[in-house]
Amino acid sequence: MIVSLIVAMGEDRAIGANNDLLWKIKDDLRLFMKTTANHAVIHGRKSFESIGTPLRNRTNIIITRDESYSFPGCFVSNSIDESISMAKKLEQHDEIFILGGAQIYKLTLEDVDRMYISHVKGSFPKADAHFPEVNFDEWNLVNSRSYPQNEENEYAFDFCIYERKK
Ligand SMILES: NC(=O)c1ccc[n+]([C@@H]2O[C@H](COP(=O)([O-])OP(=O)(O)OC[C@H]3O[C@@H](n4cnc5c(N)ncnc54)[C@H](OP(=O)(O)O)[C@@H]3O)[C@@H](O)[C@H]2O)c1
């Protein structure tokens, strides 16, 4: 079973502000939907509430410390380890996805085998959520594709897939 994360981050590792994204980039949204479709996905409670609804055609797991938390159509877990083992049990293929946000990426980065990163070509000083620092020496870049800024993509970005070096 592969444990993956998927994120879009600015040049300053910015990922969000005010519990929302910092950009509207349709090609990135399409890549996110295509990559995660039909897999088990893990959301931090805040990121989940920012989306507001389970993602269709995916097994949605929310991490919260609130033991009474529930949301229709979602599984709930109270710890990172439990959420990962739950996702592995529920996954129908061979790859589970950590969807963030900042707190959850920080807690899981060491457990991840693969990262799908959209490197957004911009800096976002107003961001209040950031991806943790990554030592890219520990990762192989296995695929990369550039997308231009245009009427659908507020910013240009590179969609990169990294696998942890053995
Ligand atoms: N650009 C991207 O790709 C991307 C992706 C995802 C999110 N985001 C952005 O990231 C921001 C949200 O990130 P965030 O760091 O504020 O929140 P988050 O990581 O989405 O969620 C944090 C919540 O997770 C729960 N949690 C954290 N550690 C836990 C643990 N050890 N055990 C159990 N539960 C735990 C807590 O929920 P309770 O408070 O309920 O206990 C905590 O408040 C938003 O701006 C969002 O738009 C961006």
The ligand as an SDF file (V2000), in Angstrom:
LIG
                    3D

 48 52  0  0  0  0  0  0  0  0999 V2000
   -3.0110   24.1020   -1.0430 N   0  0  0  0  0  0  0  0  0  0  0  0
   -3.3710   22.8740   -0.6900 C   0  0  0  0  0  0  0  0  0  0  0  0
   -3.0710   21.8880   -1.3840 O   0  0  0  0  0  0  0  0  0  0  0  0
   -4.1500   22.6700    0.5790 C   0  0  0  0  0  0  0  0  0  0  0  0
   -4.5930   21.3870    0.9380 C   0  0  0  0  0  0  0  0  0  0  0  0
   -5.3000   21.2320    2.1310 C   0  0  0  0  0  0  0  0  0  0  0  0
   -5.5540   22.3450    2.9300 C   0  0  0  0  0  0  0  0  0  0  0  0
   -5.1190   23.5550    2.5490 N   0  0  0  0  0  0  0  0  0  0  0  0
   -5.3320   24.7450    3.3940 C   0  0  0  0  0  0  0  0  0  0  0  0
   -4.7510   24.4880    4.6790 O   0  0  0  0  0  0  0  0  0  0  0  0
   -5.4600   25.2610    5.6490 C   0  0  0  0  0  0  0  0  0  0  0  0
   -5.9280   24.3470    6.7650 C   0  0  0  0  0  0  0  0  0  0  0  0
   -4.8020   23.7740    7.4240 O   0  0  0  0  0  0  0  0  0  0  0  0
   -4.7250   23.7450    9.0360 P   0  0  0  0  0  0  0  0  0  0  0  0
   -3.3520   23.3490    9.3920 O   0  0  0  0  0  0  0  0  0  0  0  0
   -5.2680   25.0420    9.5730 O   0  0  0  0  0  0  0  0  0  0  0  0
   -5.7940   22.6490    9.4510 O   0  0  0  0  0  0  0  0  0  0  0  0
   -5.9040   21.0600    9.0750 P   0  0  0  0  0  0  0  0  0  0  0  0
   -4.5410   20.4550    9.0930 O   0  0  0  0  0  0  0  0  0  0  0  0
   -6.7420   20.9010    7.8680 O   0  0  0  0  0  0  0  0  0  0  0  0
   -6.7840   20.5200   10.2970 O   0  0  0  0  0  0  0  0  0  0  0  0
   -6.3470   20.7140   11.6100 C   0  0  0  0  0  0  0  0  0  0  0  0
   -7.2440   19.9320   12.5420 C   0  0  0  0  0  0  0  0  0  0  0  0
   -6.9380   18.5350   12.4510 O   0  0  0  0  0  0  0  0  0  0  0  0
   -7.1560   17.9390   13.7140 C   0  0  0  0  0  0  0  0  0  0  0  0
   -5.8900   17.3880   14.2060 N   0  0  0  0  0  0  0  0  0  0  0  0
   -4.6440   17.9050   14.1040 C   0  0  0  0  0  0  0  0  0  0  0  0
   -3.7330   17.1180   14.6820 N   0  0  0  0  0  0  0  0  0  0  0  0
   -4.4150   16.0550   15.1650 C   0  0  0  0  0  0  0  0  0  0  0  0
   -4.0200   14.8840   15.8830 C   0  0  0  0  0  0  0  0  0  0  0  0
   -2.7350   14.6560   16.2110 N   0  0  0  0  0  0  0  0  0  0  0  0
   -4.9800   13.9920   16.2510 N   0  0  0  0  0  0  0  0  0  0  0  0
   -6.2740   14.2150   15.9210 C   0  0  0  0  0  0  0  0  0  0  0  0
   -6.7010   15.3140   15.2400 N   0  0  0  0  0  0  0  0  0  0  0  0
   -5.7750   16.2090   14.8790 C   0  0  0  0  0  0  0  0  0  0  0  0
   -7.6590   19.0220   14.6450 C   0  0  0  0  0  0  0  0  0  0  0  0
   -9.0740   19.0220   14.5430 O   0  0  0  0  0  0  0  0  0  0  0  0
  -10.0360   19.4750   15.7790 P   0  0  0  0  0  0  0  0  0  0  0  0
   -9.7360   20.9300   15.9750 O   0  0  0  0  0  0  0  0  0  0  0  0
  -11.4050   19.1920   15.2870 O   0  0  0  0  0  0  0  0  0  0  0  0
   -9.6260   18.6110   16.9460 O   0  0  0  0  0  0  0  0  0  0  0  0
   -7.0760   20.2750   14.0180 C   0  0  0  0  0  0  0  0  0  0  0  0
   -7.7530   21.4650   14.3550 O   0  0  0  0  0  0  0  0  0  0  0  0
   -6.6150   25.9180    4.9080 C   0  0  0  0  0  0  0  0  0  0  0  0
   -6.2470   27.2420    4.5380 O   0  0  0  0  0  0  0  0  0  0  0  0
   -6.7820   25.0560    3.6670 C   0  0  0  0  0  0  0  0  0  0  0  0
   -7.3810   25.7420    2.5950 O   0  0  0  0  0  0  0  0  0  0  0  0
   -4.4290   23.7460    1.3940 C   0  0  0  0  0  0  0  0  0  0  0  0
  1  2  1  0
  2  3  2  0
  2  4  1  0
  4  5  1  0
  4 48  2  0
  5  6  2  0
  6  7  1  0
  7  8  2  0
  8  9  1  0
  8 48  1  0
  9 10  1  0
  9 46  1  0
 10 11  1  0
 11 12  1  0
 11 44  1  0
 12 13  1  0
 13 14  1  0
 14 15  2  0
 14 16  1  0
 14 17  1  0
 17 18  1  0
 18 19  2  0
 18 20  1  0
 18 21  1  0
 21 22  1  0
 22 23  1  0
 23 24  1  0
 23 42  1  0
 24 25  1  0
 25 26  1  0
 25 36  1  0
 26 27  1  0
 26 35  1  0
 27 28  2  0
 28 29  1  0
 29 30  1  0
 29 35  2  0
 30 31  1  0
 30 32  2  0
 32 33  1  0
 33 34  2  0
 34 35  1  0
 36 37  1  0
 36 42  1  0
 37 38  1  0
 38 39  2  0
 38 40  1  0
 38 41  1  0
 42 43  1  0
 44 45  1  0
 44 46  1  0
 46 47  1  0
M  CHG  2   8   1  16  -1
M  END
$$$$
